[in-house]
Amino acid sequence: MQVERRKQRRFKVKDNTFAVINPDPVKMVPIVDIAMGGMGIYVDNGAKWMNECSKLEIMAADCSFYLDNLPFEIITNFKAFPWDVSNMLDGRRYSLKFGNLRPAQKSRLKYFIRNYTRSSSKLQLLQKISNLLHPTWTNSYSDQSCNLGIRQGLH
């Protein structure tokens, strides 16, 4: 019997959420799952550039969420099936552990897990209650900040 080593449960992310990794040039890779302590990503097999990175960004494709400057370290990587069945390239799953996150980053990461993962019904209920109690909360990250973050990495 294998013992689970993770302290936090990982949640499968909804489609169209990506980790943006900033070697030269910028790489966007799909997020497989995420927790407060780390995340799993799917990368094409020849990604030697992963070892050159120490920070990443998380974003939704529609720019409704953006979080940058997350420190991480690679815990494991192993051969994995293609993330998308239409993608016939071999790939690797990387398990990443987040480094020390600032309180604001932890708060945004919790928001991401609540709103961009396929969470349990209990979490969805808590989210609805939170929205009822705090209807004036807005997303402080606009489309512009998302696009600027990506463009900055491209220069």
C-alpha positions as CSV (number, residue, x, y, z in Angstrom):
1,M,0.0,0.0,0.0
2,Q,1.4,3.4,-1.0
3,V,1.2,6.2,1.6
4,E,0.1,9.6,0.3
5,R,3.0,12.1,0.8
6,R,1.1,15.3,0.1
7,K,-0.2,17.3,3.0
8,Q,-2.9,19.0,0.9
9,R,-5.4,17.5,-1.5
10,R,-4.8,18.4,-5.1
11,F,-7.7,19.6,-7.2
12,K,-8.1,19.0,-11.0
13,V,-8.2,22.3,-12.8
14,K,-10.8,23.4,-15.3
15,D,-9.8,23.7,-18.9
16,N,-7.9,26.7,-20.2
17,T,-5.7,27.4,-17.1
18,F,-2.0,27.5,-17.6
19,A,1.3,27.9,-15.9
20,V,3.4,30.5,-17.6
21,I,7.1,29.8,-17.2
22,N,9.6,32.5,-18.1
23,P,12.7,31.1,-19.7
24,D,13.5,32.8,-23.0
25,P,11.0,32.5,-24.8
26,V,8.0,32.3,-22.5
27,K,6.3,28.9,-22.3
28,M,2.7,28.2,-21.4
29,V,1.9,24.7,-20.2
30,P,-1.4,23.2,-19.0
31,I,-1.9,22.8,-15.3
32,V,-3.0,19.3,-14.4
33,D,-3.8,19.8,-10.7
34,I,-3.1,22.2,-7.9
35,A,-3.0,22.5,-4.1
36,M,-1.8,25.2,-1.7
37,G,1.5,23.5,-1.5
38,G,2.2,22.9,-5.2
39,M,0.9,21.9,-8.6
40,G,1.3,19.4,-11.4
41,I,1.9,20.4,-15.0
42,Y,2.2,18.6,-18.3
43,V,5.2,19.5,-20.5
44,D,6.4,18.2,-23.8
45,N,9.2,15.6,-23.4
46,G,12.1,17.8,-24.6
47,A,11.6,20.5,-21.9
48,K,15.2,20.9,-20.7
49,W,14.4,24.5,-20.0
50,M,12.3,23.5,-16.9
51,N,15.5,23.1,-14.9
52,E,16.4,26.8,-15.6
53,C,13.3,28.2,-14.0
54,S,12.5,29.2,-10.4
55,K,9.3,31.3,-10.7
56,L,6.1,30.9,-12.6
57,E,2.8,32.6,-13.2
58,I,-0.8,31.1,-13.2
59,M,-3.4,32.4,-15.6
60,A,-6.7,31.6,-17.1
61,A,-6.9,31.8,-20.9
62,D,-9.6,34.4,-20.8
63,C,-7.4,36.5,-18.4
64,S,-10.0,36.4,-15.7
65,F,-7.3,35.3,-13.3
66,Y,-3.6,36.1,-13.1
67,L,-1.0,35.5,-10.4
68,D,2.7,36.1,-10.9
69,N,6.1,35.6,-9.3
70,L,5.4,32.3,-7.6
71,P,8.6,30.6,-6.5
72,F,8.8,26.8,-7.0
73,E,11.1,23.8,-7.1
74,I,10.7,20.6,-9.1
75,I,10.0,17.7,-6.9
76,T,9.5,14.9,-9.5
77,N,9.0,14.4,-13.2
78,F,8.0,11.3,-15.1
79,K,6.8,10.1,-18.5
80,A,3.1,10.8,-18.9
81,F,0.4,10.2,-21.4
82,P,-0.4,13.2,-23.7
83,W,-2.4,15.8,-21.8
84,D,-4.9,16.1,-24.7
85,V,-5.7,13.0,-26.9
86,S,-5.2,15.2,-30.0
87,N,-1.6,15.8,-28.9
88,M,0.5,12.9,-29.9
89,L,3.7,14.2,-28.5
90,D,5.2,12.4,-25.6
91,G,5.4,14.4,-22.4
92,R,6.3,14.5,-18.8
93,R,4.3,15.4,-15.7
94,Y,6.2,17.7,-13.4
95,S,5.3,17.9,-9.8
96,L,6.2,21.4,-8.4
97,K,6.4,22.5,-4.8
98,F,5.7,26.2,-4.2
99,G,8.4,28.1,-2.2
100,N,7.6,30.8,0.4
101,L,4.5,32.6,-0.8
102,R,3.5,36.1,0.4
103,P,0.1,36.4,2.2
104,A,-1.4,38.1,-0.9
105,Q,-0.2,35.2,-3.1
106,K,-1.7,32.6,-0.7
107,S,-5.0,34.5,-0.8
108,R,-5.0,34.6,-4.6
109,L,-4.0,30.9,-4.8
110,K,-7.0,30.0,-2.5
111,Y,-9.2,32.1,-4.8
112,F,-7.9,30.2,-7.8
113,I,-8.5,26.8,-6.2
114,R,-12.1,27.8,-5.2
115,N,-13.0,29.2,-8.6
116,Y,-10.9,27.4,-11.3
117,T,-10.9,23.8,-10.1
118,R,-13.3,21.0,-10.3
119,S,-13.9,21.1,-6.6
120,S,-16.1,19.1,-4.3
121,S,-19.8,20.1,-3.7
122,K,-18.8,21.2,-0.1
123,L,-16.3,23.8,-1.5
124,Q,-18.8,25.0,-4.0
125,L,-21.4,25.6,-1.2
126,L,-18.8,27.5,0.8
127,Q,-18.0,29.6,-2.3
128,K,-21.7,30.5,-2.8
129,I,-22.0,31.4,0.9
130,S,-18.9,33.6,0.6
131,N,-20.3,35.3,-2.4
132,L,-23.5,36.1,-0.6
133,L,-21.7,37.5,2.4
134,H,-19.2,39.5,0.4
135,P,-21.0,40.6,-2.8
136,T,-18.8,43.7,-3.3
137,W,-15.6,41.8,-3.7
138,T,-14.2,42.1,-7.1
139,N,-11.3,40.7,-9.0
140,S,-8.5,43.3,-8.7
141,Y,-6.6,41.7,-11.6
142,S,-8.0,43.0,-14.9
143,D,-7.5,41.7,-18.4
144,Q,-4.9,44.4,-18.8
145,S,-2.7,43.2,-16.0
146,C,-2.9,39.6,-17.4
147,N,-1.9,40.7,-20.8
148,L,0.9,43.0,-19.5
149,G,2.4,40.2,-17.5
150,I,2.6,38.0,-20.6
151,R,3.9,40.7,-22.8
152,Q,6.6,41.6,-20.3
153,G,7.9,38.0,-20.4
154,L,8.1,38.2,-24.2
155,H,10.6,41.0,-24.4
